[in-house]
Amino acid sequence: MRYSLKQIFDTRYDPNRPVARRLAERFVPINIITKALSPYSAFIFLNLGISADVVTFLSLVAIITSAILFILGYAIAGIIGIFIFGVLDSTDGDVARVHGRTTYGGALDALGADFFYTFIPSSIGYLLFSKGVTVGPLSPEIIFIAAISASLFFLLYRTINIKRINFLMGHHRGDDMETASFVRKEAGRSMSVFFHMAKLYRHVLIKDNFFSEPGLILWFSIFVLFGKWEFLAGYLLLILLYNFGFLVSNFIKMYITFLRVEKERM
């Protein structure tokens, strides 16, 4: 079957996508750029018979390759690699919406974020360490440790969120309809009670422009291309602080959910 660009453009946006997704598509520069490029790469992959899952695997390869390049000191090549990851990350969705995704496609796609957060900040930290970059009194060793910690905090808060979701899903499967309905409401209620204070902190435009893959790709690229190594090191420290706050808030959110569900069951 021959696929057309029109098919890709007609299906690339889900009309029922949440408001946060719409904001991220319109006001996050890297998302705008990758969304503009991905239909053409999707056109190539579709007509070569390459599935969305294979595109996702290619994006994982791009991440690992970029990390290796950063460690070896090829910073600009590493930036090109993470930009390719960004394009492929958008492309696999375009391909899946036209051709169809496997049952494990969503989990595989999420793995891309885990790879990115694990390898990219820490490998850039090693790049700065190898260059002897300091920030005020902070030594290159401290900067490297901070970069590794930033990657670790990324993974920890994602793990906590997965544990919380699995907990709620387990209750949904095992309890009657009344309790299951309560559990679903609790997911929203705990967020509205605790995270109302942190709404701006977690806002999609702040998170996606500075502290998730699109923002990291953008700012890493700017600092590397202009050789602003101290700014890059400072940005890694800022990511570490943000991720620590996000980790704490996710932990408290999980704990509140556990307490509310347990209280209801007593």
N, C-alpha and C positions, 0 to 999 in steps of 0.2 A: 504494500500500500504506500502510495506517495502522500506525504503530509505537506500541508501548505502553511505558510506563515500566518494566514488568516485563521486557521484552526488554533494556532498557538495564542494569538492575540485575543481570540474570542473566549478562550477558557482560562487565561492566566490570572484572572481575579475572581475570587469567590465572592459572589454578591452578599453572602451571609457572614462574611468575616467580621470580627469584632472591631469596635472603634479604635482600639489601641493599634491593631494591625493596619488600619487605614492611615492613622497618624504616622506610623513608622514608614509606610510606603511613600508618604508625601513630604515628610519633613526630616528624614534622615538621609544625608547626602549619599552615603555609600549604597544604601538601598535603592535610591533613585538611579544611580549609575548602573548597578548590577541588574536592576529590573529593565533598564533600557537595552542592555547588551544580551541578556539571557534568552530572549526569543530567537535570536539568530544562532546561538550555540545549540539551543534546543532543536531548532530546525535541522541542523546538521546531525545531531545525535539520533533524532527520530528517523531520519531518512537513511541512516546507517544501520538501523535496527538495534540501537543501543538503548537498554532500558534505564529507567530512573535510578534503580539500585546500583547499576554499574557507574552511572554518573556520580552517585554519592560516594562509591568506593574511590573514584578518581579524585574527589574532593579531599578524602582522607589522605591519599597519597600526596596531594599538594601541601597539606598541612605538615606532614612528616618531612617532606623535602624542604619546605621552608625552614623548619626548625633546624635541620642539619646545616642549611646554608647560613643561618644566623650564627650557629656555633662555630662554623668554619671561618666566619668573618665576612661573608659575602652578603652584606646587609641589604643592598638594593635588590639583589636577586631574591633574597628572602621576602622582601616587600612585594615583589612581582608574584611570588608564590602564594602569599596570603590573599592577594587581590584575585588571583585565579580561583582560589578556594571560594571567595565571595561570589564570583560569577557562577561557579559550578553549584554552589549551595542554592542559588536562585534557579539555576537551570534544571536541577532535578525535579523541582516542583512543577515547572512548566511541562517537562516531559511526562511526569506522572499524571497531570490533569488531562493530557491528550491520550496517552497510551494506557494509563492505569498503573497503580502501584500495588506491590505485593503486600501481604498482611504484616510483614515485618518492616515495611518501608519506613514507617514513622519512627520506629525504634532506631533503625539504621541512620536516619536523618539526624536524630538527637545525638547519636554517637559522634557526629561531626563536630558539634559544639563541645562535647567532652574532650575530643582530641585537641581542638583549638585552644581551649582554656588550659589544658595540661601542658602542651608543648610550646606554645608561642610566647606567653609572658616569661616563662622560665628560660627559654633559649635566648630571648632578647636580653634578659638579665645577664646571661653568661657573656653575650656579646659586649655589654657594657663593662662587665668585670674584666674581660680581656683587654679592653681599651683603657682600663684604669680610671673610669669615670667616677667622680665623687659628687655629692650634693651637700654643701656646707661641711659639717663635721662627719658626715656619714661616709665611710670608706667603701671602696668597690666591693669588698666582701659583704658588707651590710646591704648594699644595693642588690647583690645577687641573691642573698637570703630573702630579701623583701620580694623579689620577683618570684622566687619559688613559692613563698608563702601566699602570694596573690593567686597563683595557679591552684594551690591547695585549697584556699578558701572558696574559689570558684566551684571546685568539685564537691566540697563539703556541703555548701548550701544547696547545690543541686541534689545531692544524696538525701539530705534532710527532707526536701520537698517531695522526692519520690517516696520516701518512707511514709510520709503523711498521707499521700494520695493512696498508697497501697493499703494503709490502715483504714481509710474511709471506704475503699472498694471492698475490703474484707467484710466490713460491717454491712455493706449494701447487699452482698451475696448471702450472708448468713442470717440476717434478721428479717423480721416481718416488714411489711410495706410501711407501717407507721414509723418504725425506727429508722428504716432506710431513708424515708423522707426527712426525718430529723437530721440525719447525718449529712445529707446534701445541703440542708439549710445551714448547718454548722460551718461548712466550708466557707460560705459567704459571710456568716455572722462574725466568726473570729477575725476575718479580715477587716470587716467594717469597724469592729470595736478597737482592735489594737493598731491596725495599720492606717486608720484614719489620720493619725498624727504624722505618719510618715508618707503620706500620699505624694507629696511633691518629691520627696527623696527617691521614691520608686517610680516616678512618672516615666512613661515609655520614652518620651523625647529626651529626658536626661539620661536614662539608662542606655538607650540604643545609640545615642550620639556620643557617649563617653565611656560606658562601662560594659558593653556587650560586644559581640563580634563586629558589627558595622562600625561602631565608634572606635574600637581598638584598631581595626584596619586603617581607618582614616588618620588617626593621630599618630600611630606608629609610622605610617607612610610619610606624613608631613615632617616629623622630627628626623627621620632617617634621611629623606631626600635633601633636607636643608642642613644636615649634619649637626643638629641641635641635640647632642648627646646628653648634656645635663638636663635639658627639658624632658627628654625621653626618660631619664632616670627618675626625675621628679614625678612624671606621669605614672610610672610604675608604683611609686609610693602612694600616690593618690588612689590608684586602683586598689592597692592593698587596704587602705583605710575604708574605702567604700565597700569592698567585699567583706571586711570584718563586720561593718554595720549590717550588711545584708545577711550575713551568716547569723548574727545574733537575733535579728528580727525574724528570720525563718525558724530558728530554734524556739523562740517564744511563741510564735504562731502555732507550731506543732504542739507545744506543751499545752497551750490554751485549748486546742482542739481535743487533745486526749482527755483533759479534765472535764470538758463539757460533755463529751460522749459518755465518759464513765459516770458522771453525775446523773445523767439521764437514765442510765441502765440500772442504777441502784434502787 
